[in-house]
């Protein structure tokens, strides 16, 4: 996810993990080998460079065909914009809507200067100390290969689905997904395909992360926040710094930015966030259980507490992040122009127009131009809990991790699944992985890895989910 997820972790989307598996058995050692082989293809997404990893993506496709022969014999395979993938396993009952499972092929780059900090080279695919190492082990080739392993196993066992199973894999999720998942969603819409549910990466099973929780909590993402970046531009007359005006364009812009940071959009425990906290309360103890279970009385106090942490604050409001500022190029020259880019992650229930109005009302400076930048997106719709897809995912979680509570959540980043909201109102975001506090630093970071046991648990989860939703 270039922007990704978790509810109380918020921002998780690509971790490498060291937690125990959620429900796999010993598994086939070759499963880890096959994931390791996929990691060795450096399918790095680059903004604005469509074919930057063309050779690696083509190599990965050939590798999948070689590694999963039964899948490629039984399922139909289509490509979209050369590298996006659609696999279809037709069900015996065409009256049933298909299920659609997603995982992307691309990965984020390695941060410059950090290569030597990796204990195993980023694209080594090393298997050591019980882990599979490398960029993409978790985000998102672990999910992708686990889906193929589950399919291969089901086919080998003689399974025949009643409901069609579709696998969709974009190749540019980390760069926005326009040529991959977005184009695939448009194609499916043209064909009149409306899945029973969609499942993509997103939330996780948190273990030891939620303070006061008496058990692990598995969050199923029902929605994603929207995203909008606004450019704030101040213009004036350039000149010599020895004769400055009372306020330079840089000072004018700085004052506007300070107001935005000091006066964010309001925080509220309502909608999906309220449902999340109220259901979390059932897995809490003591005072925390009482506080979250009685928000009708305790909301002001709880809200102030949650606002104090970036992760929980992001659940309650549309967030404000000043990400780029520019203006001037010489110490003794007054710049004629200064600009700031401010990124907002928009809470469900609010809109891009609400953000624009908030900016103008807050900065109170009509001389500053406020312009919405391209690629803005409204928050996704909130998918229902009382639907078959949610129930099937929850059942598969309960069977794989019986110690975990299942709770609806909000994804604060973005995933490829947001494009599928145009073809179904049942889009869910969950990764069958346990996450401990020590795993968080690996998110899009150094030493990405996944334990062999966790990976086998992922395969078991997907196999069970396909079975209960499409085969039984």
Secondary structure as UniProt FT lines:
FT   HELIX           29..39
FT   TURN            47..48
FT   TURN            50..53
FT   HELIX           54..67
FT   HELIX           69..74
FT   STRAND          76..80
FT   TURN            81..83
FT   STRAND          84..89
FT   TURN            94..95
FT   STRAND          99..102
FT   TURN            112..113
FT   HELIX           115..117
FT   TURN            122..123
FT   STRAND          127..128
FT   TURN            129..130
FT   STRAND          131..133
FT   TURN            135..140
FT   HELIX           141..156
FT   TURN            157..158
FT   STRAND          165..169
FT   HELIX           173..175
FT   HELIX           178..182
FT   HELIX           183..190
FT   TURN            191..192
FT   STRAND          197..206
FT   TURN            211..212
FT   STRAND          217..224
FT   STRAND          226..235
FT   STRAND          239..240
FT   HELIX           241..243
FT   HELIX           249..262
FT   HELIX           271..280
FT   HELIX           281..283
FT   HELIX           286..293
FT   HELIX           295..307
FT   HELIX           310..316
FT   STRAND          319..327
FT   TURN            331..332
FT   STRAND          333..334
FT   STRAND          337..346
FT   TURN            348..349
FT   HELIX           352..363
FT   TURN            366..367
FT   STRAND          369..372
FT   TURN            374..375
FT   HELIX           388..400
FT   TURN            402..403
FT   STRAND          405..411
FT   HELIX           416..422
FT   STRAND          427..435
FT   HELIX           437..442
FT   TURN            443..444
FT   TURN            446..447
FT   STRAND          449..451
FT   HELIX           452..466
FT   HELIX           467..471
//
